[in-house]
């Protein structure tokens, strides 16, 4: 039986989390390839999994292989063209590859395309991910893009999506520190700790608390 059904629900982040280990991209690649090949996938789900295979390849520095996988996904979209979740992930992962390669101008265009696709389909997790990446690629406007992402999170109640606030607040805090304003950064680090305790992993809690302590040290603010 072949994977011929096109329509289906977008993959959830919980499904992806179960297969991803960012400390071991090679093992993640193997698991993600297995998931992409499962016969119970819809065609769109299989393509979503393949975008994650490309991401794992990129993390291993295998950029040409990653691009080849995404080229195949692009061809599939060109034939069927009815899967906004695939389109959003395709642009997002292509943008990550370009960011890693230092081509931030092309990366920005790709992330903007991912934002449009995710917003059109109300895929807020991917929308915030793309905004977060755009802030990295477009460093001159990083604070503005980060604040847009935070506004998107204000409208979301999903705990896994809200976990983005930890990274976003932390990034905004360090941007303010780098700009020479640690006092303005302090509330951002405090918010990152609060979000980490509500939605984050133990590792995120520890990292957020460490960043807050460092910021307090910069301005001489005592720990609570």
C-alpha positions as MATLAB code, in Angstrom:
seq = 'XXXXXXXXXXXXXXXXXXXXXXXXXXXXXXXXXXXXXXXXXXXXXXXXXXXXXXXXXXXXXXXXXXXXXXXXXXXXXXXXXXXXXXXXXXXXXXXXXXXXXXXXXXXXXXXXXXXXXXXXXXXXXXXXXXXXXXXXXXXXXXXXXXXXXXXXXXXXXXXXXXXXXXXXXXXXXXXXXXXXXXXXXXXXXXXXXXXXXXXXXXXXXXXXXXXXXXXXXXXXXXXX';
ca = [
       0.000    0.000    0.000;
       1.485    3.339   -1.063;
       1.201    6.678    0.693;
      -1.281    8.417   -1.626;
      -3.559   10.475    0.612;
      -2.611   14.142    0.420;
      -4.810   15.705    3.052;
      -4.251   15.379    6.776;
      -3.443   17.283    9.911;
      -0.101   19.031   10.217;
       2.420   17.226   12.389;
       2.379   18.375   15.984;
       5.492   19.582   17.733;
       5.055   16.789   20.259;
       5.416   14.250   17.433;
       8.593   15.954   16.290;
       9.984   16.320   19.810;
       9.761   12.551   20.248;
      12.166   12.011   17.343;
      14.543   14.950   17.764;
      17.747   14.968   19.781;
      19.623   18.131   18.837;
      22.736   16.779   20.547;
      22.770   13.814   18.142;
      21.687   14.948   14.684;
      22.811   11.704   13.022;
      20.600    9.534   15.229;
      17.773   12.021   14.752;
      18.199   11.757   10.996;
      17.799    7.990   11.119;
      14.614    8.211   13.206;
      13.179   10.967   11.025;
      13.864    8.979    7.844;
      12.039    6.037    9.384;
       9.050    8.219   10.211;
       9.022    9.735    6.712;
       8.831    6.253    5.246;
       5.915    4.984    7.332;
       3.023    3.778    5.180;
       0.351    5.291    7.427;
       1.526    8.826    6.659;
      -0.511   11.015    4.410;
       1.605   12.321    1.540;
       1.787   15.749    3.199;
       2.915   14.272    6.514;
       5.663   12.336    4.750;
       6.909   15.581    3.208;
       6.837   17.325    6.588;
       8.986   14.556    8.026;
      11.362   14.960    5.083;
      11.875   18.643    5.887;
      13.076   17.500    9.286;
      15.434   15.008    7.673;
      16.882   17.986    5.802;
      17.247   19.899    9.048;
      19.125   16.994   10.628;
      21.416   16.812    7.602;
      22.076   20.538    7.853;
      23.064   20.201   11.491;
      25.637   17.642   10.386;
      27.048   20.067    7.823;
      25.688   17.999    4.926;
      24.221   21.036    3.190;
      24.072   19.669   -0.364;
      22.236   16.567    0.799;
      19.851   18.697    2.812;
      19.150   20.938   -0.170;
      18.533   17.880   -2.354;
      15.890   16.613    0.075;
      14.227   20.020    0.118;
      14.362   20.184   -3.682;
      12.326   16.967   -3.751;
       9.828   18.458   -1.296;
       9.597   21.545   -3.495;
       8.851   19.378   -6.534;
       6.115   17.591   -4.596;
       4.574   20.937   -3.669;
       4.732   22.022   -7.282;
       2.704   18.966   -8.260;
       0.109   19.030   -5.483;
       0.352   22.577   -4.101;
      -2.220   22.165   -1.334;
      -0.214   21.729    1.864;
       0.577   25.025    3.631;
       2.241   23.200    6.510;
       4.706   21.641    4.049;
       5.271   24.996    2.355;
       5.974   26.695    5.683;
       8.428   24.011    6.782;
      10.138   23.979    3.388;
      10.859   27.724    3.474;
      11.831   27.585    7.133;
      14.343   24.764    6.733;
      15.783   26.230    3.543;
      16.229   29.486    5.452;
      18.032   27.716    8.282;
      20.457   26.235    5.767;
      21.142   29.641    4.244;
      21.623   31.180    7.686;
      24.157   28.487    8.567;
      25.959   29.211    5.307;
      26.087   32.938    5.982;
      23.668   33.975    3.221;
      21.456   36.034    5.491;
      19.900   38.052    2.661;
      18.381   34.966    1.022;
      17.561   33.545    4.438;
      15.483   36.607    5.263;
      13.412   36.159    2.093;
      12.848   32.506    2.922;
      11.803   33.233    6.493;
       9.383   35.916    5.303;
       7.855   33.339    2.949;
       7.608   30.859    5.838;
       5.885   33.516    7.947;
       3.313   34.147    5.210;
       2.590   30.437    4.751;
       2.324   29.772    8.483;
       0.121   32.785    9.127;
      -2.224   31.877    6.257;
      -2.733   28.397    7.709;
      -2.797   29.544   11.364;
       0.275   27.468   12.221;
       1.443   29.610   15.103;
       4.308   27.404   16.258;
       5.881   27.606   12.809;
       5.060   31.300   12.569;
       6.941   32.037   15.785;
       9.809   29.757   14.753;
      10.150   31.674   11.479;
      10.030   35.042   13.273;
      12.662   33.798   15.716;
      14.897   32.782   12.809;
      14.246   36.043   10.981;
      15.480   37.902   14.055;
      18.732   35.953   13.781;
      19.138   36.502   10.036;
      18.131   40.171   10.185;
      20.260   41.207   13.152;
      19.689   44.915   12.558;
      15.985   44.433   13.295;
      16.256   41.536   15.722;
      14.466   43.293   18.564;
      11.550   44.288   16.330;
      11.064   40.775   14.961;
      11.352   39.292   18.435;
       8.647   41.601   19.745;
       6.382   40.613   16.852;
       6.920   36.961   17.804;
       6.062   37.709   21.428;
       2.833   39.394   20.357;
       1.910   36.243   18.443;
       2.497   34.178   21.571;
       0.174   36.390   23.581;
      -2.675   35.049   21.452;
      -1.781   31.378   22.010;
      -2.641   29.092   24.910;
      -0.765   25.965   23.803;
       1.950   25.233   26.361;
       4.395   23.803   23.807;
       4.052   26.884   21.628;
       4.363   29.188   24.625;
       7.726   27.600   25.385;
       9.084   29.832   22.616;
       8.831   32.734   25.040;
      11.818   31.411   26.967;
      14.172   31.721   24.001;
      12.615   34.922   22.708;
      12.825   36.743   26.027;
      16.341   35.488   26.575;
      17.414   36.612   23.093;
      15.826   40.012   23.609;
      17.546   40.361   26.960;
      20.980   39.660   25.521;
      20.313   42.023   22.627;
      19.637   44.768   25.155;
      22.758   43.855   27.132;
      24.809   43.990   23.950;
      23.300   47.414   23.243;
      24.618   48.585   26.618;
      21.325   48.608   28.522;
      21.324   45.765   31.072;
      18.672   47.506   33.183;
      16.222   47.319   30.278;
      17.254   43.694   29.788;
      16.471   42.677   33.375;
      12.664   42.385   32.921;
      13.211   40.255   29.828;
      15.411   37.802   31.707;
      12.910   37.746   34.580;
      10.117   36.969   32.107;
      12.274   34.231   30.558;
      12.653   32.569   33.958;
       8.925   32.785   34.608;
       8.114   31.265   31.212;
      10.737   28.552   31.654;
       9.190   27.555   34.976;
       5.726   27.451   33.417;
       6.435   25.902   30.037;
      10.108   25.000   29.672;
      12.376   22.049   30.255;
      14.595   21.728   33.356;
      17.563   22.678   31.184;
      15.776   25.837   30.047;
      14.960   26.748   33.629;
      18.613   26.424   34.623;
      19.799   28.427   31.611;
      17.231   31.171   32.165;
      18.132   31.468   35.837;
      21.826   31.669   34.952;
      21.175   34.431   32.407;
      19.137   36.360   34.968;
      21.917   36.038   37.520;
      24.455   37.305   34.993;
      22.295   40.296   34.140;
      21.807   41.124   37.804;
      25.551   40.923   38.244;
      26.041   43.462   35.470;
      23.812   46.010   37.168;
      24.517   45.103   40.781;
      20.969   43.878   41.437;
      20.794   41.335   44.305;
      19.292   37.936   43.753;
      15.808   37.292   45.091;
];
